[in-house]
Amino acid sequence: MRRLKSALTLIELVVVLLVLVALAGVLVPQFQNFSTRAHGAAGADNAVEISKAITLFEATKLRQPNNLNSLTGDGTTALATSLGTPNHFAIQDAGTGGGNAAYANRASNLSNAGITTLSNINNAADNATFGAETGVQTTAGAAVNIAFLNAAGAAALGLSSDPDGDGDATNDYVALGVGETCEMIGSTMVDAPIHFPEGADGQPSLTYARWVAIYKVSGDTDGKAVLVSVAGLDDGDLAGANKHLEEYFESTE
């Protein structure tokens, strides 16, 4: 007796294809949002963990860690070229002999908190993130070039504008990179974490991809720098824990 071979009819094939198309319409958007949710969750977690590591270092050493990154290109008065064109900060001389009085003596707050040396970024490095740190600046020096947040940068992180009330909203917060030479590595951190921007262009080999610690400083030469935030550089913007959480929850709606 000959067996009949079973096969799908044309109508059955059409039905199967329609079901698959319907499933794709449901699942594809979920997969597209998955990377955004993962980026937001990982970013928020990293920001919190770095903040904890700095706080733990301060609790055990009774000071802030040395060799954070000044974000300068070779210690000059310009941002490192590997940072691209961030929107929210610029290099200023914060030394005792700073030419702009609005920023002078701010570095003494770093020294008083225990941050006596800062590393710089080598503009000629083959890799923008790994092995890119070079040289040191002494924060007690007459010329200390470091990155300050402008008013927009403070607003992006939810920080108060002009907390010292001197009428200048651009000299209150210093941004320092948490890189490979940071004194926390091997103490309260295993390694310096990478911040991956959400956009496709943020390759660590081409763009500086470390997290930055934000310290509040003032013109009081006896004052101490205080950690107020940790943020990632995200396509020229600053993204702290709150912004990453906002990104995560918006992608789940």
C-alpha positions in Angstrom: 0.0 0.0 0.0 1.5 3.3 -1.1 1.9 6.0 1.7 0.6 9.4 1.0 3.3 12.1 1.5 2.1 14.9 3.8 2.8 18.5 2.7 1.6 21.9 3.5 -0.9 23.4 1.1 -0.4 26.9 -0.2 -3.0 28.3 2.2 -1.3 26.6 5.1 2.0 28.2 4.1 0.4 31.6 3.9 -1.0 31.2 7.4 2.4 30.2 8.8 4.0 33.2 7.1 1.4 35.5 8.5 1.9 34.1 12.0 5.7 34.6 11.7 5.3 38.2 10.5 3.0 38.9 13.4 5.5 37.5 15.9 8.3 39.5 14.3 6.2 42.6 14.7 6.0 41.9 18.4 9.5 40.7 19.1 11.7 42.9 16.9 10.9 46.1 18.8 11.6 44.3 22.1 15.1 43.2 20.8 15.8 46.8 19.6 15.0 48.1 23.1 17.0 45.5 24.8 20.3 47.1 24.0 19.0 50.4 25.3 17.8 48.9 28.5 21.1 47.0 29.0 23.0 50.3 28.4 20.9 52.2 30.9 21.1 49.5 33.6 24.8 48.9 33.2 25.6 52.6 33.2 23.6 53.3 36.4 25.2 50.4 38.1 28.7 51.4 37.1 28.2 55.0 38.3 27.0 53.8 41.7 29.8 51.3 42.1 32.5 53.8 41.2 31.1 56.3 43.7 31.1 53.5 46.3 34.8 52.7 45.5 35.8 56.3 45.9 33.9 56.6 49.2 35.5 53.4 50.5 38.9 54.6 49.5 38.3 57.8 51.4 37.0 55.9 54.4 40.1 53.6 54.6 42.8 56.1 53.5 41.2 59.2 55.0 41.8 61.1 51.7 40.7 61.1 48.0 42.7 58.9 45.5 45.7 60.3 43.6 46.4 60.1 39.8 42.8 60.7 38.6 42.9 62.1 35.1 43.0 65.8 34.4 41.4 65.3 31.0 44.0 67.6 29.5 46.1 66.8 26.4 49.6 66.3 27.8 48.8 68.7 30.7 48.2 71.7 28.4 45.4 74.2 28.6 43.3 72.2 26.1 41.1 69.1 26.4 42.7 65.9 25.1 41.9 65.4 21.4 40.6 62.0 22.2 37.7 63.6 24.1 36.3 65.0 20.9 34.1 68.1 21.6 32.3 67.5 24.9 29.6 70.1 25.4 29.8 70.5 29.2 33.4 71.3 30.3 36.6 73.0 29.4 40.2 73.2 30.7 41.0 76.0 33.1 44.2 76.9 35.1 43.2 76.3 38.7 46.7 76.8 40.2 47.8 79.3 42.8 49.2 81.5 40.0 46.2 81.0 37.6 45.8 83.8 35.2 42.0 83.8 35.7 41.2 84.7 39.2 37.8 83.0 39.0 39.6 79.6 38.8 42.7 80.4 40.8 43.2 78.3 44.0 40.5 75.8 43.1 43.2 73.1 42.8 44.2 73.7 46.5 40.8 72.1 47.4 42.0 69.0 45.6 45.3 69.0 47.5 43.5 69.5 50.8 41.4 66.5 50.0 44.4 64.3 49.3 44.5 64.6 45.5 48.1 65.9 45.1 48.9 64.4 41.7 46.8 64.1 38.4 47.6 62.1 35.3 47.2 63.6 31.8 46.2 62.1 28.4 48.8 61.5 25.8 47.5 63.1 22.6 49.9 61.0 20.5 48.8 57.6 22.1 47.8 54.9 19.6 44.7 54.1 21.8 42.5 56.8 23.2 41.6 54.9 26.3 44.0 52.0 27.1 47.6 53.0 27.9 46.8 56.7 27.0 47.7 58.3 30.4 51.0 60.0 30.7 52.9 62.4 33.1 51.5 64.0 36.2 50.5 67.5 37.4 51.0 68.5 41.0 47.8 70.2 42.3 49.8 72.4 44.6 51.6 74.0 41.7 51.3 77.5 40.3 49.7 76.2 37.1 47.3 73.3 37.3 45.2 72.6 34.2 42.0 70.6 34.8 38.5 70.3 33.4 35.7 72.4 35.0 32.0 71.9 34.3 30.1 74.8 32.8 26.5 75.7 33.9 25.0 73.2 31.3 27.3 70.4 32.6 26.1 71.0 36.2 22.5 71.1 35.0 22.9 67.8 33.1 23.9 66.1 36.3 21.3 67.8 38.5 23.9 69.8 40.4 23.1 73.2 41.8 24.3 76.2 39.9 26.9 78.5 41.6 26.8 76.8 45.0 29.4 79.1 46.5 27.4 82.2 45.5 30.3 84.0 43.8 28.2 84.8 40.7 30.1 82.4 38.5 28.5 79.0 37.6 31.5 77.7 35.7 34.1 77.3 38.5 32.4 75.1 41.1 32.9 71.6 39.7 36.0 69.7 38.6 35.7 66.6 36.3 38.5 64.0 36.8 38.8 60.8 34.8 38.9 57.4 36.6 41.6 55.7 34.5 44.3 53.0 34.7 46.8 55.0 36.8 44.2 55.9 39.5 45.3 54.9 43.0 42.1 53.1 43.6 43.1 50.3 41.1 44.2 47.3 43.1 42.7 48.8 46.3 39.0 49.5 46.1 38.6 48.7 42.4 39.9 45.8 40.4 40.3 47.8 37.2 39.1 51.1 35.6 35.7 50.6 34.0 34.8 51.6 30.5 31.8 53.7 29.6 30.3 52.7 26.3 28.2 55.5 24.7 24.9 54.4 23.3 25.8 55.6 19.8 27.7 53.4 17.5 30.6 55.8 17.0 32.0 55.6 20.6 34.9 53.1 20.1 37.3 53.2 23.1 40.3 53.0 20.8 39.2 56.3 19.2 37.4 58.2 21.9 38.3 58.5 25.6 35.8 56.1 27.3 36.5 56.4 31.0 34.1 57.5 33.7 34.6 60.9 35.3 34.3 61.8 39.0 32.8 65.2 39.7 34.2 67.1 42.7 32.8 70.4 44.1 35.5 73.0 44.8 35.5 76.6 45.9 37.7 79.6 46.1 38.4 79.0 49.8 42.1 77.9 49.9 41.3 75.9 53.1 38.4 74.1 51.6 38.3 70.4 50.5 37.1 69.0 47.3 33.9 66.9 47.8 32.7 64.1 45.5 29.2 65.0 44.2 28.7 62.8 41.1 30.1 60.1 38.8 29.3 60.4 35.1 30.1 58.9 31.7 30.8 60.8 28.5 28.0 60.0 26.1 28.3 61.5 22.6 29.5 64.8 24.0 27.0 64.8 26.8 27.4 63.9 30.5 25.3 60.9 31.8 25.1 60.2 35.5 23.2 57.4 37.3 19.9 59.2 37.0 20.2 59.7 33.3 21.0 56.1 32.7 18.0 55.0 34.9 15.8 57.4 32.9 17.1 55.8 29.7 16.3 52.3 31.1 12.7 53.1 32.2 11.9 55.0 29.0 12.9 51.9 26.9 10.5 49.7 28.9 7.4 51.8 28.2 
